[in-house]
Amino acid sequence: MPTRDVLLNELAQGLRPMSEGVEWFDALGDAGQSEVLRFLRHHCVQARAVTGDARESIRRSGLRPTHTPAVLVSRGRIDEQLGKISGLTPPHERRKAFRLLVAVLGVADARRRARYCSGGCDHWWHGLSAAG
């Protein structure tokens, strides 16, 4: 199994199936899941996620718009909402939060890549490929 950072970036870029990511996430204990959700939240902010990313992120995650993480990401300041999503504690909500945060990271990073990295960059995660 690849390192956490590689796995999460492969999931966000669609290079690895979400089912594999969910299986990995489910195998983590409560503390491990909380750490991964905080990690994802941080990287969503670093990738410059914006409120306008909510709709596409919900669609990519496969969540219904009425699921708690989807409702949260659609309301208010994105950085605050990502913090609330990463802090969800019921196991079924954590799994939804994981799926959504991976999707937000994918949407925000794709935009960042297109705007700032299209001519090349030093971000190691932009060099990942389906074969990797």
NORFEN-V624213 format. One line per field, one symbol per residue. phi: phi as a letter, one per 30 degrees, with the letter a starting at -180 (. if undefined). psi: psi as a letter, one per 20 degrees, with the letter a starting at -180 (. if undefined). A space follows every 50 residues. Layout:
phi: ???
psi: ???
This chain:
phi: .ddeddeddddddidbdeeddddddddddeddddddddedeedddddieb eddeeddddddidddcdeddddddciddddddddddcdcdeddddddeed ddddeddddddddddcbdcjacdeddcdbedd
psi: prrgggghhhghjjiqqhhgggggghiqrggggggggggggghgghjlqr hiigghggghhjqqiiqghhgghipapghghhgggijphpghhggggggg hggggggghgggghgijhjqrjohiijqrhi.
